[in-house]
């Protein structure tokens, strides 16, 4: 059985003069998948989303969303997607319900079914009791949940979320993701989201693409990407690091042995099972630390540095929308 694709990207690029914001990326996203673009701000995530939404014209390459070409069939693409922007975009002076009614009007939802659909979406994101409250009275987490409800109101085939939990506290982030996963399950949407939170991608995405400086460096399920490290990291301290490193390499149990100063690092699979056997073979170990393998380590391996937590460019989407409406 051939899996249906919600998104197909082939050599997609966006250049601004000599600056390559997106540099020839290719990937596919399966229908019904929750897919993460993981990378620091400035990596090209938002630019990629803007091209897939039909808001930016690619410099090169091609892409399709819900079966429609993003360059030639922009109107059909926009009818098929929902978008939750990085910056808040709901109207503070309207109630939550009024914001959803306005969205329903813009997307041509039949009036006979509007109120029922709004009730469903408010319930789904836990805002049933606050639908008639003005948005200016909402907390940051409530606004985000309303934006997710709005993005899903017209039953889009694909929901784009650009940094959906930036600026929220950990508890609010957890609640937001509970609603996103539930809506994806119940509505059957494909979800593609951008994030620079490693734990968010690792915990909530079916698959992850690590992107940095406009290039995709790795794609796979979080467990698959973490598995490429060769297991959890062991950090040894020794007076004889060269001898220890040599013994580790000969053990046949560990991978990626590296010595620097008094420290020796290596990766080990199933440490509960293999570590006791390994320690019996090692000389001159002063101390040892075990660090569970994470996407953070994968990112460091692929890029040579930790993920940057730079401030997001808050005006990006506004510039895109201004350019789009002025065409």
C-alpha positions in Angstrom: 0.0 0.0 0.0 1.4 3.4 -1.1 1.4 6.0 1.7 -0.3 9.2 0.9 1.9 12.3 1.1 0.6 15.6 2.6 3.7 17.5 1.7 6.4 16.9 -0.9 9.5 19.2 -1.2 12.2 18.8 -3.9 15.2 21.1 -3.9 13.3 24.0 -2.4 15.3 27.2 -2.0 14.9 30.9 -1.0 17.7 33.3 -1.5 17.9 37.0 -0.6 20.9 38.1 -2.7 23.8 36.1 -1.4 21.9 35.0 1.7 20.6 31.5 1.4 17.7 31.4 3.9 16.7 28.0 2.6 19.3 26.1 0.6 17.8 23.4 -1.6 15.9 21.2 0.9 14.0 18.0 0.0 11.7 16.0 2.2 8.2 14.4 2.4 5.6 14.4 5.1 3.0 11.6 5.3 -0.7 12.2 5.6 -1.7 12.2 9.3 1.8 12.7 10.5 3.0 15.1 13.2 6.3 16.4 11.8 8.8 18.8 13.3 11.3 21.2 11.8 13.8 21.5 14.6 16.5 24.2 14.5 17.5 27.5 16.0 15.9 30.8 15.0 17.3 31.9 11.7 17.8 28.3 10.5 15.2 28.6 7.7 12.2 27.0 9.4 9.8 29.9 9.1 10.9 30.7 5.6 10.2 27.1 4.6 6.7 27.3 6.2 6.0 30.6 4.4 6.8 29.0 1.0 4.7 26.0 1.8 1.8 28.3 2.7 2.1 30.1 -0.7 3.1 33.4 1.0 6.7 33.4 -0.4 7.7 32.5 -3.9 10.6 30.0 -4.0 13.9 31.0 -5.6 14.3 27.4 -6.9 12.8 23.9 -6.5 9.2 22.8 -6.1 6.8 21.7 -3.4 3.2 20.5 -3.1 0.9 20.7 -0.1 -2.3 18.6 0.0 -1.6 17.7 -3.7 -1.4 21.4 -4.9 1.7 23.1 -6.3 2.7 25.9 -3.9 3.8 28.1 -6.8 1.1 27.5 -9.4 -1.9 26.7 -7.1 -1.6 29.1 -4.2 -5.3 29.7 -3.8 -6.0 25.9 -3.5 -3.1 25.5 -1.1 -4.4 28.3 1.2 -7.9 26.7 1.2 -6.3 23.4 2.2 -4.3 24.6 5.2 -4.6 26.1 8.6 -1.8 28.3 10.0 -0.9 29.3 13.6 1.6 32.1 13.2 4.6 32.7 15.5 3.2 36.0 16.6 -0.4 36.4 18.1 -2.9 37.2 15.4 -6.3 37.0 17.1 -8.3 40.2 17.6 -8.1 41.4 21.2 -11.3 43.5 20.9 -13.4 40.5 19.9 -14.5 37.5 21.9 -13.1 34.1 21.2 -16.3 33.1 19.6 -16.4 36.2 17.4 -12.8 35.6 16.2 -13.9 32.1 15.1 -17.0 33.5 13.4 -14.9 35.9 11.4 -12.6 33.1 10.4 -15.6 31.0 9.3 -16.9 33.8 7.2 -13.5 34.2 5.5 -13.3 30.5 4.6 -16.9 30.3 3.4 -18.1 27.8 6.0 -21.9 27.2 5.6 -23.8 29.4 8.2 -26.0 26.5 9.2 -23.1 24.6 10.7 -20.9 27.4 12.0 -22.1 27.6 15.6 -21.9 23.8 16.1 -18.4 23.7 14.6 -17.3 26.6 16.8 -18.7 24.8 19.9 -16.7 21.7 18.9 -13.4 23.6 18.5 -13.8 25.6 21.7 -14.5 22.3 23.6 -11.5 20.6 21.9 -9.1 23.3 23.2 -10.7 23.7 26.6 -12.3 27.1 26.0 -16.0 26.3 26.2 -16.5 28.4 29.2 -14.6 31.4 27.9 -15.8 31.6 24.3 -17.8 34.8 25.0 -14.9 36.5 26.9 -12.9 39.2 25.1 -9.5 37.9 23.9 -7.7 40.7 25.8 -8.8 38.9 29.0 -7.2 35.7 27.9 -3.8 34.4 29.2 -1.0 33.7 26.7 -1.8 30.0 26.7 -5.5 30.6 26.2 -4.7 32.8 23.1 -2.6 30.1 21.7 -5.4 27.5 22.2 -7.8 29.9 20.5 -5.4 30.3 17.5 -5.2 26.5 17.2 -9.0 26.2 17.2 -9.2 28.9 14.5 -6.5 27.1 12.4 -8.6 23.9 12.6 -12.1 25.4 12.2 -12.4 24.9 8.4 -11.1 21.3 8.6 -7.7 21.9 6.8 -5.8 18.9 5.4 -2.6 20.4 6.8 -2.1 22.5 9.9 1.1 24.6 10.1 2.3 25.7 13.5 5.2 28.1 13.7 6.9 28.0 17.1 3.5 27.3 18.7 4.7 27.4 22.4 7.4 30.1 22.3 7.1 32.3 25.4 4.8 30.0 27.3 5.6 28.4 30.7 6.3 24.6 30.7 2.8 23.8 32.1 1.1 25.8 29.4 3.3 24.2 26.7 2.4 20.8 27.9 -1.4 21.7 27.8 -1.0 23.2 24.3 0.6 20.0 23.0 -2.1 17.9 24.6 -4.6 19.8 22.6 -2.6 19.6 19.4 -2.2 15.9 19.6 -5.8 15.4 20.4 -7.0 17.6 17.5 -4.7 15.8 15.1 -6.1 12.4 16.3 -9.7 13.5 16.1 -9.6 15.7 13.0 -7.2 13.5 11.0 -5.0 16.5 10.1 -1.3 16.4 9.1 0.6 18.7 11.5 3.9 20.3 10.6 5.5 22.5 13.3 8.7 24.5 13.8 10.5 24.6 17.1 13.8 25.2 18.7 12.8 23.3 21.8 14.6 19.9 21.6 12.4 18.2 24.2 9.3 19.4 22.3 10.4 17.8 19.1 11.5 14.6 20.8 8.3 14.1 22.8 5.6 15.2 20.4 6.7 14.6 16.8 6.4 11.4 14.9 9.4 12.5 12.8 11.9 15.3 13.0 14.0 17.2 10.4 17.0 18.9 11.9 17.5 22.1 9.9 20.3 24.7 10.3 21.6 27.5 8.1 19.0 26.6 5.4 20.0 23.0 5.1 18.3 19.8 6.4 21.0 17.7 8.2 19.0 14.7 9.3 15.4 13.3 9.1 13.8 10.5 11.1 11.8 9.5 14.1 13.3 10.9 17.3 14.3 7.4 18.5 16.0 6.7 15.2 17.9 9.9 15.3 19.0 9.3 18.9 19.9 5.8 17.9 22.5 7.1 15.5 24.6 8.2 18.4 25.3 4.7 19.4 23.6 4.8 22.8 23.9 6.8 26.0 27.1 8.8 26.6 29.7 7.8 29.1 32.1 10.4 30.5 35.1 9.0 32.3 37.8 10.9 34.2 41.2 9.2 34.3 44.9 9.9 35.1 45.7 7.8 32.0 43.2 8.8 29.4 45.1 7.4 26.5 45.2 3.9 28.0 41.6 4.2 29.0 40.6 5.2 25.5 42.5 2.3 24.0 40.8 -0.2 26.4 37.4 1.2 25.5 38.1 0.8 21.8 39.2 -2.8 22.3 36.2 -3.7 24.5 33.8 -4.1 21.5 31.0 -2.7 23.7 31.2 1.1 23.0 31.4 3.5 20.1 32.7 7.0 19.3 35.5 6.9 21.8 37.1 10.4 22.2 39.8 11.6 24.6 40.3 15.2 25.6 42.5 16.1 28.6 41.6 13.8 31.5 38.2 13.1 30.1 37.3 10.2 27.8 33.8 10.0 26.2 32.1 7.1 24.5 28.6 5.8 23.7 27.1 2.6 25.0 23.9 0.8 24.1 21.9 -0.8 27.0 24.1 0.5 29.8 22.2 -1.5 32.5 23.2 -4.6 30.7 26.7 -3.8 29.3 28.2 -1.4 31.8 29.1 -3.9 34.6 30.9 -6.0 32.0 32.7 -3.0 30.6 33.9 -1.7 33.9 35.7 -4.9 34.7 37.9 -4.3 31.7 38.9 -0.7 32.3 42.0 0.6 34.0 42.5 3.8 36.0 38.9 5.1 36.1 38.6 7.9 38.7 35.0 8.8 38.0 32.2 8.1 35.5 29.0 9.9 34.5 26.2 8.6 32.2 24.2 11.1 30.1 21.1 9.7 28.3 21.2 10.1 24.6 19.0 13.0 23.4 18.2 15.0 20.3 20.4 17.7 21.8 23.4 15.3 21.3 22.2 14.6 17.8 22.1 18.3 17.0 25.6 18.8 18.4 26.9 15.9 16.4 25.3 17.3 13.1 26.2 20.9 13.6 29.2 21.0 15.9 27.5 23.2 18.5 24.5 23.4 20.8 21.2 24.7 19.5 21.1 28.5 19.5 18.3 30.2 21.5 18.4 33.5 19.6 15.5 35.8 19.8 12.9 35.2 17.1 12.3 37.8 14.4 8.9 38.9 15.5 8.2 41.0 12.4 8.9 38.2 9.9 5.3 37.1 9.4 4.1 40.7 9.3 6.5 41.5 6.5 5.4 38.3 4.6 1.7 39.3 5.0 2.4 42.9 3.9 4.2 41.6 0.8 1.5 39.1 0.0 -1.4 41.6 0.2 0.5 44.2 -1.9 0.8 41.9 -4.9 
